[in-house]
């Protein structure tokens, strides 16, 4: 009974919220999406938010199988100077007490941009909680590159789930977000009796329009919107410390 009706419920909920906020002409899309997220967390008890990695320095991320002769990752004191970033810090103040705040800098040289993929992986395994991950969020600073960022989730009993988080064709910071395309028939995979999804890597891919260049990106706050709908499994009502609640 989860299955198609359940997925329809999720999609319809977000469609309604998106339609409602699209009438607010004074706010840009990023602000509208932030308002939708806050409303979803406050109005629907089955929705919870989880930071897969705040990307402030606790867990190093390193390049994986890179063909570039210049690769480097490090944590630097560079964060978005935006109203939404500040509101997010306050909203999730219970875990975002990082002093000084930092982001992950990713640097590489692209010799043949459309043939190279920049892959970074966490040195410590990042496992998602017992739930259904339905959306992903990432603060990302770009310098107008012709490419896109992708998130790869792994699971022992299925093929990797690849999520296109967003394009890189802009200057400055953006709060990117995307739907996680987990097929309806696989939504029972993430439960206490089985293995769970984990963050495998973030991949940056580029097109033929991208010239040879040094690429420098900054990443902060990789987060997930989770749905813990009660029919999924018994015991879900017990708080286990994985979730952020307001």
GICORWO-V171093 format. One record per pair of residues at least 4 apart in sequence whose ideal C-beta (glycine too) atoms are under 7 Angstrom apart, sorted by the first residue. I is the first residue (numbers start at 0). GAP is how many residues later the second one is. D is the distance in whole Angstrom. If there is no record, write none. Layout:
BEGIN
((I/GAP/D) (I/GAP/D))
END
This chain:
BEGIN
((0/4/7) (0/230/7) (1/4/4) (1/185/6) (1/229/6) (1/230/7) (2/181/5) (3/4/6) (3/180/6) (4/4/6) (5/4/7) (5/223/6) (6/4/6) (6/177/5) (7/4/6) (8/4/6) (9/4/7) (9/124/6) (9/217/6) (10/4/6) (11/4/6) (12/4/7) (13/4/6) (14/4/6) (15/4/6) (16/4/6) (16/19/5) (16/22/6) (16/23/7) (17/4/6) (17/18/7) (20/11/4) (20/14/6) (20/15/6) (21/10/7) (23/8/6) (26/4/4) (26/5/5) (28/4/6) (29/4/7) (29/54/6) (29/144/7) (29/145/5) (30/4/6) (30/53/6) (31/4/6) (32/4/6) (32/144/6) (33/4/7) (33/50/5) (33/53/7) (34/4/6) (35/4/6) (36/4/6) (36/188/7) (37/4/6) (37/53/7) (38/4/6) (39/4/6) (39/7/5) (40/6/6) (40/8/6) (40/205/6) (41/204/6) (45/181/6) (45/182/5) (45/183/5) (45/184/7) (46/178/6) (46/180/6) (47/83/7) (47/178/5) (47/180/6) (47/195/4) (47/196/7) (47/197/7) (48/174/6) (48/176/6) (48/195/5) (49/78/7) (49/79/6) (49/173/7) (49/174/5) (49/176/6) (49/192/6) (49/193/7) (49/194/7) (50/44/7) (50/170/7) (50/171/7) (50/172/5) (51/74/5) (51/76/7) (51/147/5) (51/170/5) (51/171/7) (51/172/6) (52/6/6) (52/69/6) (52/73/6) (52/169/5) (53/42/7) (53/44/7) (53/167/6) (54/48/6) (54/49/4) (54/164/5) (54/165/5) (54/166/6) (54/167/6) (55/19/7) (55/42/5) (55/45/7) (55/46/5) (56/18/4) (56/45/5) (58/63/5) (58/64/6) (58/65/5) (59/63/5) (60/12/5) (60/43/6) (60/59/5) (60/60/6) (60/61/5) (61/11/6) (61/58/7) (61/59/6) (61/61/6) (62/8/4) (62/10/7) (62/56/7) (62/57/6) (63/55/4) (63/56/7) (63/57/5) (63/137/6) (64/54/6) (65/5/5) (65/42/7) (65/52/6) (65/53/7) (66/49/6) (67/40/4) (67/41/5) (67/42/7) (67/43/7) (67/48/6) (68/40/6) (69/38/6) (69/39/4) (70/37/5) (71/35/5) (72/31/6) (72/32/7) (72/33/6) (72/47/6) (73/31/5) (74/27/5) (74/29/6) (75/26/6) (75/27/6) (75/29/5) (76/23/5) (76/25/5) (77/25/5) (77/140/6) (78/6/7) (78/22/5) (78/24/6) (78/141/6) (79/5/4) (79/59/6) (79/93/4) (79/140/7) (81/91/6) (82/4/6) (83/4/6) (83/91/6) (84/4/7) (84/54/7) (85/4/7) (86/4/6) (87/4/6) (88/4/7) (88/7/5) (91/4/5) (91/152/6) (92/4/7) (93/150/7) (94/149/7) (97/4/7) (102/115/5) (102/116/6) (102/117/4) (103/114/7) (103/115/5) (104/111/7) (104/113/5) (105/12/7) (105/14/6) (105/111/5) (105/113/7) (106/107/7) (106/108/7) (106/109/5) (107/10/5) (107/107/5) (108/105/5) (109/6/6) (109/96/6) (109/100/7) (109/102/6) (109/103/6) (109/105/6) (110/5/7) (110/101/6) (111/4/6) (112/93/4) (112/97/4) (112/99/7) (113/92/6) (113/93/6) (113/94/5) (113/96/7) (115/90/7) (116/86/6) (116/87/7) (116/88/5) (117/86/4) (118/82/5) (118/84/5) (119/81/6) (119/82/5) (120/79/7) (120/80/4) (121/4/5) (121/77/6) (124/73/6) (125/72/6) (125/73/4) (126/69/5) (126/71/5) (127/5/6) (127/62/7) (127/68/6) (127/69/5) (127/70/7) (127/96/7) (128/97/6) (128/113/4) (128/114/7) (129/60/6) (129/61/6) (129/62/5) (129/66/7) (130/59/6) (130/95/4) (130/96/6) (130/97/5) (131/50/7) (131/55/5) (131/58/6) (131/94/7) (131/95/5) (132/47/5) (132/64/6) (132/91/5) (132/93/6) (133/45/7) (133/46/6) (133/91/6) (133/93/5) (134/42/6) (134/43/7) (134/44/6) (134/45/6) (134/89/7) (134/90/4) (135/15/6) (135/27/6) (135/29/6) (135/41/7) (135/42/6) (135/44/6) (135/88/6) (136/38/7) (136/40/5) (136/86/4) (137/27/5) (137/38/5) (137/81/6) (137/83/7) (137/84/5) (138/34/6) (138/36/5) (138/80/7) (138/81/4) (138/82/5) (139/9/6) (139/34/6) (139/36/6) (139/77/7) (139/79/6) (140/31/6) (140/32/5) (140/76/6) (140/77/4) (141/26/4) (141/28/6) (141/29/7) (141/75/6) (142/28/6) (142/73/7) (143/25/6) (143/26/6) (143/27/5) (144/23/4) (144/24/7) (144/61/7) (144/65/6) (144/70/6) (145/23/6) (145/60/6) (145/61/5) (145/63/4) (145/64/4) (146/21/5) (146/57/6) (146/58/5) (146/59/4) (146/60/6) (146/63/6) (147/16/6) (147/18/7) (147/19/5) (147/20/6) (147/57/6) (148/16/5) (148/17/6) (148/19/6) (148/27/7) (148/53/6) (148/55/6) (149/12/6) (149/13/6) (149/14/5) (149/15/6) (149/53/4) (149/55/7) (150/12/4) (150/14/5) (150/51/6) (151/8/5) (151/10/6) (151/48/4) (151/49/5) (151/51/6) (152/7/7) (152/8/4) (152/44/5) (152/45/7) (152/46/6) (152/47/6) (153/6/5) (153/44/6) (153/46/4) (154/34/6) (154/40/6) (154/42/5) (155/39/4) (156/32/6) (156/38/6) (157/28/6) (157/31/6) (159/40/6) (160/19/7) (160/20/7) (160/21/6) (162/15/5) (162/17/5) (162/18/7) (163/14/6) (164/11/5) (164/13/5) (165/10/4) (165/12/7) (169/4/6) (181/4/6) (181/5/6) (188/5/6) (189/6/5) (189/7/5) (190/41/6) (190/42/5) (191/41/6) (191/43/7) (203/13/7) (205/4/4) (227/4/7) (227/8/5) (229/6/6) (229/7/7) (231/4/6) (238/4/7))
END
